[in-house]
Amino acid sequence: MNIIKATDYNDMSRKAANIISAQVTLNPSSVLGLATGSSPLGLYSQLVERYKQGDLDFSRVKSVNLDEYLGLAHDNPQSYYYFMNENLFTKINISPENTHIPDGMATDGQKACEEYEQAIRALGGIDLQLLGLGNNGHIGFNEPGTGFEQLTHCVALTDSTIQANSRFFEKPEDVPTKACTMGIKSIMMARKILIIVNGKGKADIVRKAFFGPVTTEVPASILQMHPDVTLVADAEALSLCTL
């Protein structure tokens, strides 16, 4: 695992943007696995600025998102479909037909997950997968206890994840309790993985995930077994680790 220490959130975002920029520049037809939440906002902003300056071209890039809440329509501001369009897709020259996000309104969630997994394979797999890190060690919506062999699947969110995500909703009871997520095996099949983490609140889980035993109780710990992982984290997130 390659660990890059950043000074703060902005520096983390810039360093992570450098990695994705290099991926797109060297392989203009890259398949990017993308994430949502507060962690990648700065990174996406950096990519948008570089596109506007003429330094990046996304016209041949394809993307697949990690996950989506079940029960939220595309026009719901809290859906990940809405998030991606608001913060990245409509601000760069990526073709809408080249972007893929799980269908949160599918009547048959499991069938939708299976079709999503097939879509990833049809693209030839993921060249670079971007990840954040949950407070309990989840990646995507793969909660503690999830088997490492899981492909894209429906999942019931834990109370801790619902509570953590409630800051994006008006009321905690508005947070969806289920989601469709790439499985851990789906994530591990990506050729490269980039994980970004910031803040002192993540210091303990960073230590457990990347310097502790590999266990399903800390889903992100499996990333220790991947051949090409880069962790970009700020000083606070790495404060409990001996590098």
N, C-alpha and C positions, 0 to 999 in steps of 0.2 A: 504493500500500500504506500502510495506517495502522499505525504502530508505537507500541505502548504499553509504556513501560518500567516494570517492577516492581522493587521492592527485593529481593525474595527469592521462594522458592517459594510461600509462603503468600499473599503479595501478588499474585503471578501468578495463583494459583488464584481469589482473590477477584475480581480484575479480569475474568478470563475468565468467571466465574460471573455477573457483572453483565451481560455481553453476552448470554449464553444466557437469563438471566432476562428481559431486555428483549425478546428474540425471542419467548419463550413468552407473555409478558404482552401484547404487541402483536398477536400472531397465535397464539391458543390452539390452533389446528389445525396448527401448524408440523410439518414433516417435518425431524427432526434427524438428521444424519449423525454417528455417535458413534465414538469411538476407545477403545482399551484401552492397557494399559501403565502405568508408574508416573506419567507426566506428568499424566494427567487425574484421578488419585485425589483430590487435594485439591479440584479443581473439582467432582467428583461429590459429595463430602462436603458442600460448600457448598450445592449444589442440594438435597440431602436435608434439610439443616437449614432451608432456606428453605421447603421444602414442609411440614415439621413445624410451622413457625411460622405456616402459613396464607398465606404470601406467594406461593406458586406452585401452579398446578393443571396437572397433566399428563394429565388424563382424556381430552383430545382430541388429545394429541400422538402422533405416529407417529415411529418411529425406524428407522434402517437402520445397521447397523454396517459399518465399513470392511472387515473381514477376519476370517478364522478359519483356524486350523491345520487341515490335512487329516489325518485319522486319529485325532482326539480326540473322544470321545463327550461329550454334554452334561454328564454327571456327572463328567467329569474336571476336577479343580480348576484345571488349566492351560488348559482351553479358554476361549475368549473368551465363549462362551455362559454358562459358569459365572461368569466374571469380572463380566459385566454384571449378572447377577442378584444376585450377592453384594454388589456395590458401588453399584448404583443401582436396578434395576428393581423388586426386591422391597421397596424402602424408600420408593417414591413411588407415586402412584396412576395409573401408566401401565398400560393394559390389555395383558396378555400378547399378545393377537392383533394389537396395534399395534406390536410389536417384531419386527424382522427381522434375522437374523444368518445368514451363509452356512452351509450344511450341511457340516460337516467330515467327516461319515460317508457322504456321497453316494458311490454306487458309480461314477457317471459324473461326475467332477469338472467337466469342461467343460460338460456339460449343466446342472449345478447352477449354474454361473457365469452361463450365458446366462439361466436362469430368474430368477436374482437381479437381473440387469440389467433384465429385463422387469418385475420387481416394483417396482423403483425408479421406472420410468417410469409404472407403474400408479398409484403414489402421487402423481404429478404432479411428480416431481423433488424434490430436496433444497433446503430453504430455507436451512439453515445447516449447513455441514460442519465438524466439529471434527477437527483434525489434531495429531499430534505430529510430531517430526522425528527421523529416525534418524541415527546417527553418520555414515553414508555418504551422507546426503541423501535417504534413501528416505522416501516418504509412503505410508501403508498398507504393503503389502509390495511396492511397486514399486521394485525394486532398480536401481542404476545400469545404464544401457544400455536400460532399458525404453522402448519407443516412446511418445511423447506421445499417440498415437491409440488406445491400448489402452483397451478397456472391461473390465468385470469378467472376470477370468481366473485360471487356475491358474498358480502360479509356484514355481520351485525357489529356496529361500532361499540367500543367499550365506553363506560361512563367517563373515564379520564379523557378520552379523545373527544367525546361530545362536549365535555366541559371546556377543553382547550379551544375547540372551534366555535364555542358559543359567543366569543368576542366579535365574530363577524355577523351575528344575527341580533335582531332586536330583543328577543327573549330566548333563554336556554331551551324552552320547549319547542322552539321553531327549528332547532338543529335536526336534520334528518338522522335517523338511527341506523340506516343501511346504506351501503355503497357498492359499486362495482369497482374492483381494483385489479390491476395486474398482480399476479401471484409472485411469490419470491423466486420461483423457478423462472418465470417470465423475465423478471428483472436480471437474474443472474446470467441469462443467455445473451444479454447485451454485450457487445464487444468491448466497450469501455463504460465505466461508471464514474460520474462526478457527483460527489455529495457535498452540500454546503450546510454549514452550521454556524450559528452565532449566538452570543449571549451567555452570561454566567448560569442562567437557568438550565442550560443544556450541558454544563460541564460534567455532571455525574454520569449522564447517559452516554456521553462521548467516551468517557473512560471505560464504561462497561462494554459498550458496543465494539470498540476498536482495540482495547487493551485487555479485555476479559475473555472468558471462555466463549466458544461458539455454542449458542443455545437458542432454542425456539422461544425461550422466555424473553430474549432480547433479539428480535428478528433481524435488526441491522448487523448483528454480529456475524452473520453468514458472509457479509461482504469481505471479511478477512480472507475468505477462501477464493475470492475472484482474482484472476491474474492481472487485471488492469483497473485499479481503483485509485482515484485521486480524491482526497479529503481536503477541502478548503475551509478552514475554520478560523475564527478570530481568536485573539489572545484569551478572552474570557472563557470561550467554549473549551479551550485547550488547557485551562488553568490547573486542572487536576491530573494532567497527563505528563509523564516524563518522556520527552522526545529525544 
